[in-house]
Amino acid sequence: MRFQAASRRSFCLLVLGAGLFHCELAAQTKSPARPPKPEIAAYRPNDPLNGIAFDHFYNLDYDHSIIEFTQILQRHPDDPFAVNHLLVAILFRELDRIGALNSGDYTNDLFVTSARLPADPAAKKQIKDLVDRALGLEEKRLDANPKDIDALYARGVTRAQSSTYTALVERAWFSALRNAVGARRDHERVLELDPNYVQAKLIVGTHNYVMGSLSWAEKAAVAMVGLSGSKDKGLEYLRQAADGPGETAVDAKIVLLLFLRRERQFDDALKIDRTLIPAYPRNLLMAIEEGNLLRAAGRDPEAAAVYRRIWQAGRDGHYPSLHYELAALSLGDVLRSQKDYSGAVAAYEQVASVPKPDNALLQKASLAAGEAYDALQKRDLAIKKYNAVVAMNSESPLAETARKCMKDPCRGD
């Protein structure tokens, strides 16, 4: 049984290592002047709209990026890179909608069991159709020339995103593994043909790090599919991809940030995050991650200051359509860890003050407020919050916790 559990977890990590590049960020700071973007070498296809589309994408404006990537694909219908870009935008909009982009889940491996909203059938069909379209274009080019490194690279990207979709939406881990392994093999082949094709080091580096981080039982499990890796090599490859040209540099920084957080190298992770925040100032997740990293490093007062700044920026309209109430929830958690229960309650109550709070965040905040009220020995107010948690979603794990807290006071420390 222990081996089977290790096998499942290691396969899950490898699947995500192939394609989940945007899961690790959170926060927003008000920026009076936007600094110039670092130069990015040649988006493919060569279309002037690509830069605008990627800017919208990394600022979490998925709707506009999808419109723009669709226009690019209409102008370049036979380009697999154009298909992949639209695929990624639609996929990550849906992952965001169903709640699959919580960075803490991936840091703590909760992505395997976390409850999420059901996927939209129309989005699922779009994603599958785009995967098939991209693979068709890539296979056609590879049939004509098996050493077409651009086609090999593009196929690896398609397989990586397909593995992410199958894992996080369909929850079919072993099926997703085939595409994850295929993505790595494609990009290893790219590097054999051209060692300077640094973009391919993103997936290969990610897999190497994951493999090098596994326990002996997990390594034995993934060895069944012929994989091995080195944590040091993985981090080095990711650094090269992050410093290199091309559109994957941002993705590599995000993955490197995630892995440095797992390694507890918080200062290095903060340096990366603080280069991304001004480059994409409307990306709420990148901003919140600064606070998360500070908190993980034991720098709670600094983390609280970050969360307060993000909350105020959201109130000032800096993050339209984004759930900046996450900052209030995070602030409450920091204050509660410092036993400032009154301050924590005030922060949790702010979550409900936004026009349309995210239901999951509101439920978490209500449960946490109830626990803080219990710590303050205000049992009547605590019970009121627990009842609100159950009323929001009576079938959720949070509701089950709330029911237990109705019977016996909880503090949640």
ChimeraX attribute file (.defattr): number of C-alpha atoms within 10 A of each C-alpha:
attribute: neighborCount
match mode: 1-to-1
recipient: residues
	/A:1	6
	/A:2	9
	/A:3	13
	/A:4	12
	/A:5	13
	/A:6	20
	/A:7	19
	/A:8	17
	/A:9	19
	/A:10	23
	/A:11	24
	/A:12	25
	/A:13	22
	/A:14	25
	/A:15	31
	/A:16	28
	/A:17	27
	/A:18	30
	/A:19	26
	/A:20	22
	/A:21	25
	/A:22	21
	/A:23	23
	/A:24	24
	/A:25	25
	/A:26	24
	/A:27	29
	/A:28	31
	/A:29	25
	/A:30	19
	/A:31	13
	/A:32	6
	/A:33	8
	/A:34	11
	/A:35	11
	/A:36	8
	/A:37	11
	/A:38	8
	/A:39	8
	/A:40	14
	/A:41	11
	/A:42	14
	/A:43	18
	/A:44	14
	/A:45	16
	/A:46	12
	/A:47	14
	/A:48	11
	/A:49	15
	/A:50	22
	/A:51	16
	/A:52	13
	/A:53	26
	/A:54	22
	/A:55	17
	/A:56	21
	/A:57	24
	/A:58	21
	/A:59	20
	/A:60	23
	/A:61	20
	/A:62	23
	/A:63	14
	/A:64	17
	/A:65	26
	/A:66	22
	/A:67	13
	/A:68	21
	/A:69	26
	/A:70	20
	/A:71	17
	/A:72	23
	/A:73	20
	/A:74	13
	/A:75	13
	/A:76	16
	/A:77	15
	/A:78	15
	/A:79	19
	/A:80	27
	/A:81	25
	/A:82	26
	/A:83	26
	/A:84	24
	/A:85	25
	/A:86	23
	/A:87	24
	/A:88	25
	/A:89	27
	/A:90	22
	/A:91	23
	/A:92	23
	/A:93	19
	/A:94	22
	/A:95	21
	/A:96	16
	/A:97	15
	/A:98	17
	/A:99	14
	/A:100	20
	/A:101	24
	/A:102	19
	/A:103	20
	/A:104	16
	/A:105	16
	/A:106	19
	/A:107	15
	/A:108	10
	/A:109	14
	/A:110	13
	/A:111	22
	/A:112	17
	/A:113	9
	/A:114	13
	/A:115	13
	/A:116	15
	/A:117	11
	/A:118	12
	/A:119	15
	/A:120	12
	/A:121	9
	/A:122	8
	/A:123	14
	/A:124	16
	/A:125	11
	/A:126	15
	/A:127	22
	/A:128	15
	/A:129	13
	/A:130	21
	/A:131	21
	/A:132	15
	/A:133	17
	/A:134	24
	/A:135	22
	/A:136	15
	/A:137	19
	/A:138	24
	/A:139	15
	/A:140	12
	/A:141	18
	/A:142	17
	/A:143	10
	/A:144	9
	/A:145	11
	/A:146	12
	/A:147	14
	/A:148	15
	/A:149	21
	/A:150	16
	/A:151	25
	/A:152	24
	/A:153	24
	/A:154	25
	/A:155	27
	/A:156	30
	/A:157	30
	/A:158	31
	/A:159	27
	/A:160	29
	/A:161	29
	/A:162	28
	/A:163	33
	/A:164	30
	/A:165	26
	/A:166	20
	/A:167	21
	/A:168	24
	/A:169	20
	/A:170	15
	/A:171	15
	/A:172	15
	/A:173	22
	/A:174	16
	/A:175	14
	/A:176	28
	/A:177	27
	/A:178	17
	/A:179	24
	/A:180	31
	/A:181	23
	/A:182	20
	/A:183	31
	/A:184	29
	/A:185	18
	/A:186	23
	/A:187	26
	/A:188	21
	/A:189	18
	/A:190	25
	/A:191	19
	/A:192	12
	/A:193	13
	/A:194	12
	/A:195	12
	/A:196	12
	/A:197	19
	/A:198	22
	/A:199	25
	/A:200	28
	/A:201	29
	/A:202	31
	/A:203	31
	/A:204	24
	/A:205	31
	/A:206	31
	/A:207	29
	/A:208	27
	/A:209	26
	/A:210	22
	/A:211	24
	/A:212	18
	/A:213	18
	/A:214	20
	/A:215	12
	/A:216	11
	/A:217	16
	/A:218	21
	/A:219	21
	/A:220	18
	/A:221	22
	/A:222	20
	/A:223	13
	/A:224	9
	/A:225	12
	/A:226	9
	/A:227	17
	/A:228	15
	/A:229	19
	/A:230	18
	/A:231	19
	/A:232	14
	/A:233	17
	/A:234	26
	/A:235	21
	/A:236	17
	/A:237	25
	/A:238	32
	/A:239	19
	/A:240	19
	/A:241	27
	/A:242	25
	/A:243	15
	/A:244	20
	/A:245	19
	/A:246	18
	/A:247	19
	/A:248	21
	/A:249	21
	/A:250	21
	/A:251	20
	/A:252	27
	/A:253	25
	/A:254	25
	/A:255	26
	/A:256	29
	/A:257	25
	/A:258	24
	/A:259	23
	/A:260	18
	/A:261	21
	/A:262	14
	/A:263	11
	/A:264	14
	/A:265	14
	/A:266	22
	/A:267	14
	/A:268	13
	/A:269	24
	/A:270	20
	/A:271	12
	/A:272	19
	/A:273	23
	/A:274	14
	/A:275	12
	/A:276	20
	/A:277	25
	/A:278	21
	/A:279	18
	/A:280	21
	/A:281	22
	/A:282	25
	/A:283	25
	/A:284	26
	/A:285	26
	/A:286	29
	/A:287	28
	/A:288	28
	/A:289	28
	/A:290	27
	/A:291	29
	/A:292	28
	/A:293	22
	/A:294	20
	/A:295	18
	/A:296	14
	/A:297	15
	/A:298	12
	/A:299	13
	/A:300	20
	/A:301	15
	/A:302	14
	/A:303	24
	/A:304	23
	/A:305	13
	/A:306	24
	/A:307	30
	/A:308	19
	/A:309	19
	/A:310	28
	/A:311	28
	/A:312	17
	/A:313	18
	/A:314	25
	/A:315	14
	/A:316	11
	/A:317	12
	/A:318	20
	/A:319	23
	/A:320	12
	/A:321	11
	/A:322	20
	/A:323	19
	/A:324	29
	/A:325	27
	/A:326	26
	/A:327	31
	/A:328	26
	/A:329	26
	/A:330	24
	/A:331	27
	/A:332	30
	/A:333	25
	/A:334	23
	/A:335	20
	/A:336	24
	/A:337	14
	/A:338	14
	/A:339	15
	/A:340	16
	/A:341	22
	/A:342	16
	/A:343	18
	/A:344	26
	/A:345	24
	/A:346	15
	/A:347	26
	/A:348	29
	/A:349	18
	/A:350	19
	/A:351	28
	/A:352	19
	/A:353	11
	/A:354	13
	/A:355	7
	/A:356	13
	/A:357	18
	/A:358	16
	/A:359	13
	/A:360	16
	/A:361	17
	/A:362	24
	/A:363	25
	/A:364	17
	/A:365	29
	/A:366	29
	/A:367	28
	/A:368	30
	/A:369	31
	/A:370	33
	/A:371	29
	/A:372	30
	/A:373	25
	/A:374	22
	/A:375	21
	/A:376	17
	/A:377	13
	/A:378	14
	/A:379	18
	/A:380	11
	/A:381	16
	/A:382	27
	/A:383	22
	/A:384	16
	/A:385	23
	/A:386	26
	/A:387	18
	/A:388	19
	/A:389	27
	/A:390	21
	/A:391	12
	/A:392	16
	/A:393	15
	/A:394	15
	/A:395	10
	/A:396	15
	/A:397	13
	/A:398	21
	/A:399	22
	/A:400	15
	/A:401	15
	/A:402	28
	/A:403	17
	/A:404	13
	/A:405	20
	/A:406	17
	/A:407	9
	/A:408	9
	/A:409	19
	/A:410	21
	/A:411	17
	/A:412	15
	/A:413	12
